[in-house]
């Protein structure tokens, strides 16, 4: 049976509702960004609950030809409006976009199935709603489904001797643009300059990152940095190992809490030296089942970036350029 066409009045009311939802969501995102209230913009309540609520409201109060399509359209407009307001938070907005669209489409579809009438209701559809509620509260009050502590790993083999790698690690690095598309496409904080050197226990590094820009009126861009200290150091003829502890840092405050890093290098039998970096951190975003893998992937790329950076420096030392 062909579904009846919506009346002009109903279409107009749907448009008004859409405009009201977009305005409300825009104001809410603006308030969260300016106030940082309760850190809610880092919880599953924001990334799961907000699109779920948006989908529920659209399905219950609007009757367009496609409730799912309208919900996704409203979300798209809201994201386009909110993007410029979020500043640094646009990193998480870009990364979370697939999650936001997925939750919105899922909830809208579930609600459409439920509201069609008793003949179309099924137990498996109703079970999905309590499950979604459980996933929504992740991050509120410290609740997390997966462990927050994790690490990123990456490495590279360079045509240099272990002593060249050791010399590169003891000197301040020269940071360049990352090769990984993900790191270039998403506006993560980027290292600009490093001060300090040496590989002995107690030696420090001060790394400066691109400034943080915030929305609050009258607020200037905030400098970001990271302080590292060598807490373990072993150097041999065939390789070595250095462990850094993060003693202070503001570079990734809204993304993760970095605790330390380790670099191990060793001569390979076939020639060259293998450099492996490990970055240890604590995840601060929920839901864990989404942001956990994303952050793990990002830190793996960051570890590879460090291996590439110091690998290039080792090659310079091997060529006598330093």
Buried (B, 14 or more C-beta within 10 A) or exposed (E): EEEEEBEEEEBEBBEEBBEEBBEEBBEBBBEBBEEBEEBBBBBBBBBBBBBBBBBBBBBEEBBBEEBBEBBBBBBBBBBEBBBEBBBBBBBBBBBBEEBBBEBBBBBBBBBBBBEEEEEEEEEEBEEBBEEBEEBBBBBBEEEBBBEBEBBBBBBBBBEBBBBBBBBBBBBBBEBEEBEBEBBEEBEBBBBEEBEBEBBEEEBBBBBBBBBBEBBEEEEEEEEBBBBBBBBEBEBEEEBBBBBBBBEEBBBBBBBBBBBBBBBBBBBEEEEBBBBBBBBBBEBBBBBBBBBBEBBBEBBBBBBBBBBBBBBBBBBBBBEEEE
